[in-house]
């Protein structure tokens, strides 16, 4: 296990200890790391980022407001810092990992939401909202970890690709190409059929541009 992976499991251990783990979803490339433990087709994640994002779908849960996440992560070597403009908090561990919570943007939405139970602020992103509809709980290293279903993970990557920075666009497309060989096509099409017309157009445009078929 690399130092980076060890730091990831330190985070998971802290979340479990603080009663937080069941309320967050691992998204981004580290979700692929969890997938590789369960896709029996031999999928292997290609981790090329130190960013780890935890999606917090319902900021009203849990109702207790005394989760000492800053203190507990500090004990594992993480430094907490806040953006001077937005107030959004992040955690850093040396050059290994940068941890961030993300929340849903609803209605007109805010760019930042406070998570009362953690007493920190987190960025709100509308483009991750769809992931909240398709949680998948997987048993990894004796922890129950929530990730998006891999099929919706693919669709979300295709949906948001046009708005990604140039360096991340190709990385996401490559991840989609690899993961497509390991998911259930019937489930992928079922989720796609439930998307809005606007979302379908965006996904199809990305597929056409990068010669992706399903």
N, C-alpha and C positions, 0 to 999 in steps of 0.2 A: 504494500500500500504506500502510495506517495504521501509526502507531507501534506499536500493539498487535500487529498482524500481523507487523511487522518483529521485535519482541521474541520472538514465537512461533518464527520461523524461526531466530533466534539460539539458542534452546533446542535445536531440532532439530539445528542444526549442532554444538553442544556434544555432544549425545548421540551423534551419528555419530562425532565425533572420539574420544570416550572408549570407543567400542565398546559403547554401551548401547542404541542405538536399536532394534535387533532384539529386545530383551527386554522392551520396554514397549509398551503400547497406549494410544493417545489416545482418551479417552472424554469424555462430556459434550458440551457445545455445540461444542467445538473439533473433535470428530469430524465434525460437520456441515460445518465449514469444509473439511475434507478431502474429504467426499463431493461437494461442489459442483464439484470438479475432475474428477469422473469420471461423475456421473450425466448422461447425454446428454439428459435430458428438460428441462434448464434449471433445475434446483434451485439456489436461492441460500440460503446460510446466513444466519440472522439473529442475529449475534453480539451478545448483550446482557450479557455477563459478562466479568469480568476473571479469573475462576477458570479455571485449566487443570489438569485431572486426568490423570495418567499411571498407568494400571493396570499393576501389576507382578505378573503371574499366577504366576510361579515365582521365589520369592525366593532359591532355591538356585543360580540362574544369573545371570551366568556364574560360574564357579568362582573366577576370580581376584578378589582382594579389594582391589584398589588402584585402583579407578575414582575419580578425583579430581573428583567432580561438584561439590562445594562450591567448590573452588578455581576450576574452569573456568567455572562460572556466575557467580562473583564477578567474574571478568574481563570478563563481559558486562554487569555492572552490577546483578546480583542480590544481595540481602542474604539471608543464611540465619538463621533463627530457630527455636527449639524451644519447643513448648508446655511450660510449667513443670510441669504435672501429668503428662501422658502421655509427654513426651519426643519426641513426633512432630515431624518437621522440615518446614518450609515455606520456600519461596523467594519473595521479593518484589522487584519492580522498579518503583520509584516508585509511581505510581497506575495503571500499565499492566496488570500481570499478577501473579497470585498462583499459584505452582506448587506442587502437592502430589502426592506418590506415594500410591497406594492399593494395598492388598494383599487377597488373599482371606482370608476367615474360614472355617476348616475345623474339623469336629468341634464341640466345645464352643466352640472359637475363642478368640481373644484380641482385645482392642480395639486393640492395637498390635503390629506385628511388626517385628523388626529386619531390614533388608536388608543382609546381610553385605558384599556387593560394594561398597556405597555407604557403609557405616558410618553409616547413619542409620536412624531408626525411622519407620514409616509406619502410618497408620490402617488397620485391617482392617475391611472391610465385606462382610457376607454377601450383600447384595442385588446386588452386582456379579459374583458368582461365575459366573453363567450366561454372561457376556460372554466368558470365557476359552475357551468351547467353540466360538466362532464368529469366529476372527480373520480379517481380510481385509487383505492387504498391497497397498498402492497406491503407485504411483510419482508423487511430487509434487515438483516443483522439483529433480529429480535425487536425491531421497531416497526410500528405500523405507520407508513409514510404515504401521504396523499400526493398524487401527481395528476395531471390531466390525462385522460385516455390518449394513447399515442396517436390515434386517428384524428382527434381534435387538435392535438399538438401540431400535426402536419398542416391541417387546414388553417390554423391560426398563423403559422409561419408563412404560408402562401398569401394569406389575406393581408398581412402587414408588410410584406417584403418591399413594396414600392416606397414605403415611408422610412425604411431603415437606412442607416448610413451606408456608404458605399462599401466599406470594409466588412460590414455585417451581412450585406445582401447575399454575396456569393457563399459565405459560410453557412447561412440559413438554407440556401438552395441545396448545397451539398448534403446538409443534414437531412433534408427532406428526401433527396434521392436515395440515400442509404436506408432510412427508416421505412420508406415505402415498400421495400422488399420484405419487410418483417411484420406488417400489420394486416388486419382483416379488411379486405376490400369492401365487403358487404357493409361493414360497420362504417367505414369511411364514407361510402356513398349515402348511407342513411343520415349521417350527421350533415353532410353537404346538402342533402335535400331539405333539411330543416333550416338552412341559412336563408337570410333575406335575399331578394333579387340583386340588390346592390352588392352584397357580400359575395354572392355567386359570381357576378361579373368580375369583381376584383380578383377572385381566386382563378377564374378561367383566363383572365388576362395574364396573370403571372405564369400559369401553366403553359400557355401558348408561347410566351416570350422565352421560356427556358426549356421548351420541348419536353414537358412532363405530362405523362398520361396516367389516368386511372379511371 
